[in-house]
């Protein structure tokens, strides 16, 4: 069982920056992939950025060049630095962990902080 607790989020003006952090209850070196997803009003939940335990990353096209995902193995956290934010980035942002067990993959979600980009 993995518990994820996010921090950060809030209201920011267009062009501003925010940093989201997600703390895991287990050693993240045991987690194959950590990531951030978001769900805007009336939309489905979509991936924003993911990072594997090898360090490999993937970004949504909308996030490339503006967002950076990192993982801190010492603190068991995964972070999302968001720069040059736009109103369309407004969404609930969910931390995700994908763990491989002998029985298969299981995913875990944090409760999700709200990010609002508005002037």
Backbone bond lengths (Angstrom), bond angles and torsions (degrees), N, CA, C in turn:
res aa  C-N    CA-C-N  psi(-1)  N-CA   C-N-CA  omega(-1)  CA-C   N-CA-C  phi
1 X - - - 1.470 - - 1.520 108.42 -
2 X 1.329 115.91 132.90 1.465 121.94 179.21 1.523 108.19 -121.32
3 X 1.301 116.09 129.20 1.461 120.39 173.65 1.515 109.09 -109.11
4 X 1.308 115.19 136.15 1.461 121.94 -177.90 1.521 108.83 -120.77
5 X 1.307 115.05 131.87 1.465 120.44 179.51 1.517 108.31 -127.17
6 X 1.318 115.87 119.61 1.451 120.99 -178.32 1.522 111.34 -93.18
7 X 1.328 114.76 156.12 1.464 122.36 173.94 1.523 107.42 -141.51
8 X 1.307 115.30 155.46 1.452 120.03 -177.28 1.510 109.56 104.29
9 X 1.300 116.60 -162.54 1.448 119.59 -176.88 1.508 110.84 87.50
10 X 1.324 116.03 178.89 1.445 120.90 179.65 1.511 111.51 126.61
11 X 1.330 114.30 -159.31 1.458 121.67 -177.48 1.524 110.00 -103.56
12 X 1.306 116.24 133.02 1.462 121.14 179.29 1.529 108.67 -142.61
13 X 1.319 115.82 149.95 1.456 120.19 178.58 1.526 110.88 -78.92
14 X 1.316 117.19 154.28 1.472 119.47 175.13 1.526 110.62 -54.41
15 X 1.328 114.74 136.69 1.459 120.42 -177.26 1.508 113.67 91.09
16 X 1.312 116.99 -10.97 1.453 121.11 -178.89 1.518 113.20 -82.96
17 X 1.334 115.10 -175.49 1.460 121.92 -177.33 1.522 110.74 -128.69
18 X 1.321 114.50 152.66 1.455 121.83 173.82 1.515 108.23 -145.02
19 X 1.325 115.14 151.88 1.465 120.17 176.68 1.519 108.39 -124.20
20 X 1.317 115.67 125.18 1.455 121.75 175.08 1.518 109.06 -103.13
21 X 1.306 115.82 143.05 1.458 120.93 178.83 1.530 108.69 -131.85
22 X 1.319 115.29 144.09 1.464 120.17 -179.24 1.523 108.24 -133.82
23 X 1.320 115.75 122.11 1.457 120.96 -179.67 1.526 110.05 -101.16
24 X 1.318 114.47 134.09 1.466 120.97 179.85 1.521 110.59 -99.40
25 X 1.340 116.22 146.52 1.466 120.59 178.75 1.525 111.85 -81.21
26 X 1.336 116.55 -9.51 1.459 120.51 179.15 1.525 109.62 -124.52
27 X 1.307 115.95 165.54 1.455 122.34 178.40 1.524 109.12 -60.20
28 X 1.333 117.26 118.87 1.463 118.72 -174.71 1.523 112.35 -71.42
29 X 1.327 117.41 -12.60 1.464 118.36 176.12 1.529 110.41 -65.75
30 X 1.331 116.20 -18.52 1.460 120.51 178.44 1.529 112.25 -89.17
31 X 1.325 116.02 -3.84 1.460 121.27 -178.16 1.520 108.95 -98.82
32 X 1.318 116.14 124.20 1.461 119.36 -176.50 1.527 111.73 -64.31
33 X 1.307 115.83 -47.51 1.465 118.88 -175.34 1.525 110.42 -141.71
34 X 1.307 114.87 133.90 1.463 122.21 172.45 1.517 108.07 -115.64
35 X 1.309 116.29 151.83 1.450 116.79 -178.63 1.508 113.07 -164.07
36 X 1.321 113.49 172.09 1.460 122.05 174.89 1.518 108.53 -121.69
37 X 1.326 115.39 132.79 1.446 123.43 176.11 1.525 107.09 -121.63
38 X 1.312 115.88 162.00 1.450 117.81 176.25 1.520 110.51 -141.43
39 X 1.325 113.65 154.82 1.456 120.70 179.32 1.514 108.22 -137.71
40 X 1.338 115.00 110.75 1.446 120.60 177.84 1.521 110.80 -85.49
41 X 1.325 117.15 170.69 1.471 121.07 -179.58 1.520 111.12 -57.07
42 X 1.315 116.85 124.48 1.452 121.28 177.82 1.513 114.91 75.04
43 X 1.328 116.90 7.48 1.471 119.90 -177.00 1.526 111.44 -112.93
44 X 1.313 115.57 165.29 1.459 120.49 174.08 1.526 109.00 -84.06
45 X 1.302 115.82 161.89 1.450 121.10 178.26 1.535 109.31 -75.05
46 X 1.323 116.01 128.90 1.462 120.70 -177.01 1.521 110.77 -129.56
47 X 1.323 117.87 150.75 1.457 120.47 178.03 1.519 111.67 -70.64
48 X 1.300 115.69 141.68 1.457 122.50 175.80 1.527 109.60 -105.94
49 X 1.322 115.82 -50.64 1.458 121.25 -179.72 1.518 109.07 -158.26
50 X 1.324 116.35 143.17 1.459 121.63 177.38 1.517 109.62 -133.95
51 X 1.334 115.03 153.14 1.459 120.24 178.26 1.526 108.57 -139.46
52 X 1.310 116.86 131.06 1.454 121.97 -178.52 1.529 110.62 -92.23
53 X 1.313 116.49 166.76 1.462 118.50 -178.47 1.527 111.63 -71.08
54 X 1.323 117.36 -7.56 1.470 121.35 172.52 1.525 110.93 -84.77
55 X 1.334 116.66 -11.11 1.459 121.51 -177.43 1.521 113.55 99.37
56 X 1.336 116.99 -9.89 1.445 119.74 178.87 1.524 111.94 -66.32
57 X 1.330 115.67 142.43 1.465 120.55 -177.06 1.522 110.94 -126.68
58 X 1.316 114.08 155.41 1.454 121.63 172.08 1.518 108.15 -137.12
59 X 1.317 115.75 144.09 1.458 121.32 -179.30 1.521 110.78 -129.29
60 X 1.319 114.96 146.29 1.452 119.09 168.62 1.516 107.95 -66.71
61 X 1.316 115.99 151.25 1.465 119.84 -178.54 1.528 110.90 -56.86
62 X 1.320 116.46 -37.03 1.463 120.70 -178.08 1.531 112.37 -68.84
63 X 1.320 116.80 -18.79 1.463 121.11 -177.28 1.527 113.15 -99.30
64 X 1.320 116.70 -18.88 1.460 120.00 -176.45 1.523 111.77 -58.93
65 X 1.335 114.57 132.13 1.458 120.31 178.32 1.521 114.59 84.51
66 X 1.323 116.65 -12.56 1.472 119.60 179.87 1.520 112.52 -117.88
67 X 1.325 117.21 -33.14 1.465 121.82 -176.92 1.525 109.80 -110.09
68 X 1.331 115.54 148.31 1.463 120.93 176.42 1.522 109.11 -135.09
69 X 1.326 115.66 126.31 1.458 120.71 177.21 1.520 109.03 -103.86
70 X 1.330 114.87 135.80 1.466 120.41 178.40 1.529 108.77 -138.31
71 X 1.312 114.84 157.59 1.465 119.30 175.02 1.521 109.11 -126.57
72 X 1.325 116.17 138.23 1.457 122.71 179.96 1.523 107.17 -113.34
73 X 1.320 115.90 100.47 1.458 120.04 -176.42 1.528 112.11 -65.03
74 X 1.320 117.55 -30.63 1.463 120.67 -179.36 1.526 111.83 -68.40
75 X 1.345 115.61 -33.51 1.466 119.83 -177.93 1.523 112.46 -102.64
76 X 1.327 116.65 -2.44 1.463 121.33 -177.50 1.529 111.95 56.57
77 X 1.314 115.01 45.87 1.459 119.44 179.97 1.526 110.52 -128.46
78 X 1.315 113.71 155.83 1.455 121.59 169.65 1.526 106.60 -125.15
79 X 1.327 114.95 135.38 1.455 120.22 -172.64 1.524 110.87 -122.96
80 X 1.326 115.12 152.05 1.454 120.78 175.72 1.522 107.90 -130.24
81 X 1.320 115.57 111.10 1.445 121.48 175.50 1.517 107.69 -91.38
82 X 1.319 116.67 121.55 1.458 121.45 -177.05 1.520 108.78 -116.63
83 X 1.317 115.86 118.92 1.460 122.31 179.81 1.519 110.37 -117.00
84 X 1.310 114.83 161.54 1.482 121.83 178.40 1.532 110.39 49.47
85 X 1.307 114.72 51.57 1.457 119.98 -176.11 1.523 111.61 -67.26
86 X 1.334 114.21 147.70 1.460 121.76 -178.81 1.531 108.89 -121.94
87 X 1.313 117.76 157.69 1.473 119.60 177.87 1.529 112.81 -55.00
88 X 1.315 116.90 -32.89 1.474 119.27 -179.69 1.527 112.99 -72.35
89 X 1.326 117.63 -6.40 1.458 121.10 173.81 1.535 111.52 -81.54
90 X 1.312 116.54 -6.92 1.465 120.86 179.00 1.523 110.08 -60.18
91 X 1.324 116.15 124.82 1.468 121.07 -176.88 1.518 109.11 -177.70
92 X 1.328 114.39 170.72 1.457 119.92 166.14 1.527 106.34 -88.95
93 X 1.321 116.61 129.74 1.457 122.13 -176.91 1.525 109.46 -105.68
94 X 1.314 116.71 124.45 1.454 122.50 -176.24 1.524 110.57 -111.70
95 X 1.309 115.57 132.90 1.456 121.76 171.64 1.530 108.60 -82.57
96 X 1.320 116.16 141.46 1.460 121.08 -176.20 1.524 110.15 -134.18
97 X 1.325 115.33 142.42 1.462 120.63 174.79 1.519 108.81 -130.09
98 X 1.318 116.86 131.56 1.460 122.42 177.10 1.524 108.02 -112.19
99 X 1.329 115.85 119.08 1.464 121.44 -174.80 1.522 109.18 -118.37
100 X 1.319 115.17 131.88 1.461 120.36 177.03 1.528 109.71 -90.33
101 X 1.321 115.29 124.78 1.457 121.90 172.01 1.528 107.64 -115.67
102 X 1.305 116.61 167.64 1.464 118.78 177.43 1.527 110.74 -61.94
103 X 1.321 116.71 -24.90 1.470 120.86 -179.55 1.524 112.45 -86.86
104 X 1.344 116.95 -7.67 1.458 119.69 -179.39 1.510 111.64 135.58
105 X 1.331 115.60 -170.59 1.459 121.28 -178.58 1.525 109.96 -93.34
106 X 1.313 114.89 138.12 1.459 119.82 174.50 1.516 108.54 -126.01
107 X 1.311 116.14 139.51 1.460 119.52 179.97 1.524 110.15 -112.48
108 X 1.309 114.30 148.78 1.461 121.96 -179.46 1.522 108.16 -128.22
109 X 1.331 115.24 150.31 1.457 120.68 -178.05 1.527 110.52 -129.91
110 X 1.324 114.41 146.22 1.446 120.01 169.04 1.522 109.08 -86.69
111 X 1.336 117.59 170.80 1.463 120.64 -176.84 1.524 113.62 -71.53
112 X 1.327 117.72 -24.59 1.457 119.45 173.76 1.521 115.83 90.71
113 X 1.352 117.21 111.77 1.465 119.73 173.59 1.521 111.64 -83.73
114 X 1.312 116.23 150.88 1.463 122.13 176.97 1.519 109.08 -83.66
115 X 1.310 115.58 134.03 1.456 122.09 172.01 1.521 107.19 -118.49
116 X 1.325 115.93 123.16 1.461 120.88 -179.81 1.525 108.43 -122.88
117 X 1.322 115.22 124.04 1.462 121.10 179.25 1.526 107.15 -110.81
118 X 1.306 115.22 108.43 1.461 119.57 -174.85 1.515 110.14 -158.64
119 X 1.322 115.30 148.71 1.467 119.54 175.58 1.522 109.78 -94.26
